[in-house]
Amino acid sequence: MVEYEVLYLVGESKEAELPRIREAVEQIVTGNGGTFLAPMTEEKRKMAYQVEKEERGTYIARRFTLPDKDERDASGDEPEIHPLSAINRALRLSKDVLRFLIVLAKDLPELKPIERVERPKTDSRSGRYEKRGAVRPMPQAPIAPQETAKAVSNEQIDEQLKAKLDI
């Protein structure tokens, strides 16, 4: 058996139909000889860009297994196309699934939900931006300790100038 992972996206407008869509995807995979494994991840998120006029959606990830070529040959009935191709085609034609991705799960980590840290919400107007024309106080430069001034005579200054200027 070969293990795969399917990740698919359902738009926010179809959230009420999510159990039906989940069942339809399961039927597509099991109808082509696949069997689902236990863990499942589901997460509602805002998408990076609009997909078919949807801005938010539910991402669902599941693992499933398909028989490899030797197991399919031993069963006797030779399907016309590979089961993975049939699953891809059915998901592509589905009007409920916005996007999907099927990958080989051999080198993937364990399927588990992503732990998110809730950040406190801040008012977008307070704290980050100031009103136009607002006068901010100038930042103060650090004050260095002042050296005590030494009394230097004009003759010493002339000698230092001659030494510097090589006169």
C-alpha positions as CSV (number, residue, x, y, z in Angstrom):
1,M,0.0,0.0,0.0
2,V,1.2,3.5,-0.8
3,E,0.2,6.3,1.5
4,Y,-0.9,9.7,0.2
5,E,-2.1,12.9,1.7
6,V,-4.9,15.0,0.2
7,L,-5.4,18.7,1.2
8,Y,-8.4,20.4,-0.2
9,L,-10.0,23.9,0.3
10,V,-13.7,24.6,0.6
11,G,-14.9,28.2,0.4
12,E,-16.6,30.0,3.3
13,S,-19.9,30.2,1.3
14,K,-20.1,26.4,1.3
15,E,-19.4,26.1,5.0
16,A,-23.0,24.9,5.7
17,E,-22.4,22.0,3.2
18,L,-19.1,21.0,4.7
19,P,-20.2,17.6,6.0
20,R,-21.7,16.7,2.6
21,I,-18.5,17.9,0.8
22,R,-16.3,15.9,3.2
23,E,-18.4,12.8,2.5
24,A,-18.2,13.3,-1.3
25,V,-14.4,13.5,-1.2
26,E,-14.3,10.4,0.9
27,Q,-16.5,8.6,-1.6
28,I,-14.3,9.7,-4.5
29,V,-11.2,8.2,-2.8
30,T,-12.8,5.0,-1.5
31,G,-14.6,4.5,-4.8
32,N,-11.1,4.3,-6.5
33,G,-9.8,1.8,-4.0
34,G,-8.4,4.0,-1.3
35,T,-8.8,3.7,2.4
36,F,-8.6,6.6,4.8
37,L,-6.4,6.7,7.8
38,A,-7.5,8.0,11.2
39,P,-5.9,11.5,11.6
40,M,-7.7,14.5,10.0
41,T,-6.9,18.2,10.2
42,E,-9.4,20.9,9.6
43,E,-8.7,24.6,9.9
44,K,-10.6,27.8,8.9
45,R,-8.3,30.5,7.6
46,K,-8.1,33.7,5.5
47,M,-6.6,32.9,2.2
48,A,-3.6,34.8,0.8
49,Y,-5.6,35.8,-2.3
50,Q,-9.1,35.4,-3.6
51,V,-10.1,32.1,-5.2
52,E,-13.3,32.2,-7.1
53,K,-14.4,35.3,-5.2
54,E,-13.8,33.6,-1.8
55,E,-11.5,35.3,0.8
56,R,-11.8,32.7,3.6
57,G,-12.0,29.0,3.5
58,T,-11.7,25.7,5.3
59,Y,-8.5,23.6,4.7
60,I,-9.0,19.9,5.3
61,A,-6.1,17.4,5.2
62,R,-6.5,13.6,5.3
63,R,-4.2,10.7,4.7
64,F,-5.2,7.7,2.7
65,T,-3.7,4.6,1.1
66,L,-4.0,3.2,-2.4
67,P,-2.8,-0.3,-3.5
68,D,0.5,-0.2,-5.3
69,K,0.9,-1.7,-8.8
70,D,1.7,-5.2,-7.6
71,E,-1.4,-5.4,-5.5
72,R,-3.6,-4.0,-8.3
73,D,-2.1,-6.6,-10.7
74,A,-2.8,-9.4,-8.3
75,S,-6.4,-8.5,-8.0
76,G,-7.0,-9.4,-11.6
77,D,-9.1,-6.5,-12.8
78,E,-6.9,-4.0,-14.7
79,P,-8.4,-0.5,-14.4
80,E,-8.2,1.7,-17.4
81,I,-6.5,4.6,-15.6
82,H,-4.5,4.8,-12.4
83,P,-6.7,5.4,-9.3
84,L,-4.7,8.5,-8.4
85,S,-5.5,10.0,-11.9
86,A,-9.2,9.2,-11.4
87,I,-9.2,10.9,-8.0
88,N,-7.4,13.9,-9.4
89,R,-9.9,14.1,-12.3
90,A,-13.0,13.8,-9.9
91,L,-11.7,16.5,-7.6
92,R,-10.8,18.8,-10.5
93,L,-14.4,18.5,-11.7
94,S,-16.0,19.0,-8.3
95,K,-17.6,22.4,-8.0
96,D,-17.4,22.3,-4.2
97,V,-13.6,22.0,-3.9
98,L,-11.8,25.2,-4.7
99,R,-8.3,23.8,-4.7
100,F,-6.7,20.5,-3.8
101,L,-3.3,18.9,-3.6
102,I,-2.4,15.2,-3.4
103,V,1.2,14.3,-2.3
104,L,3.0,11.1,-1.4
105,A,3.1,11.0,2.4
106,K,6.3,8.9,2.7
107,D,8.5,11.8,3.9
108,L,5.9,14.0,5.5
109,P,5.6,14.6,9.2
110,E,2.8,13.3,11.3
111,L,-0.6,14.9,10.5
112,K,-1.7,17.1,13.4
113,P,-3.3,20.5,13.8
114,I,-1.1,23.5,13.9
115,E,-0.9,25.2,17.3
116,R,-1.6,28.9,17.0
117,V,-0.8,31.5,19.5
118,E,-3.6,34.1,19.9
119,R,-2.3,37.6,19.8
120,P,-4.3,40.4,21.5
121,K,-6.2,42.5,19.1
122,T,-5.3,46.1,18.9
123,D,-7.2,49.0,17.6
124,S,-5.7,49.8,14.2
125,R,-6.0,53.5,14.8
126,S,-4.4,53.7,18.3
127,G,-0.8,53.2,18.9
128,R,0.5,52.5,15.4
129,Y,-0.2,55.7,13.6
130,E,-0.4,59.3,14.7
131,K,-2.8,62.0,13.4
132,R,-1.5,64.1,10.5
133,G,0.2,67.3,11.8
134,A,0.8,65.9,15.2
135,V,3.9,67.3,16.8
136,R,6.1,64.7,18.4
137,P,8.8,65.7,20.8
138,M,12.3,65.2,19.5
139,P,14.2,62.4,21.0
140,Q,16.9,63.5,23.4
141,A,20.5,62.6,22.5
142,P,22.4,60.8,25.3
143,I,24.4,63.3,27.3
144,A,28.1,62.4,27.6
145,P,29.9,63.4,30.7
146,Q,31.8,66.7,30.1
147,E,35.5,66.8,30.5
148,T,36.9,69.5,32.7
149,A,38.4,72.2,30.6
150,K,42.2,72.7,31.0
151,A,43.6,76.1,30.9
152,V,45.8,76.4,27.8
153,S,47.8,79.5,27.0
154,N,48.1,81.1,23.6
155,E,51.7,80.1,23.4
156,Q,50.8,76.4,23.9
157,I,48.2,76.7,21.1
158,D,50.8,78.2,18.8
159,E,53.2,75.4,19.5
160,Q,50.6,72.8,18.8
161,L,49.6,74.5,15.5
162,K,53.2,74.6,14.3
163,A,53.7,70.9,15.2
164,K,50.5,70.0,13.3
165,L,51.2,72.2,10.3
166,D,54.9,71.4,10.1
167,I,55.9,75.1,9.9
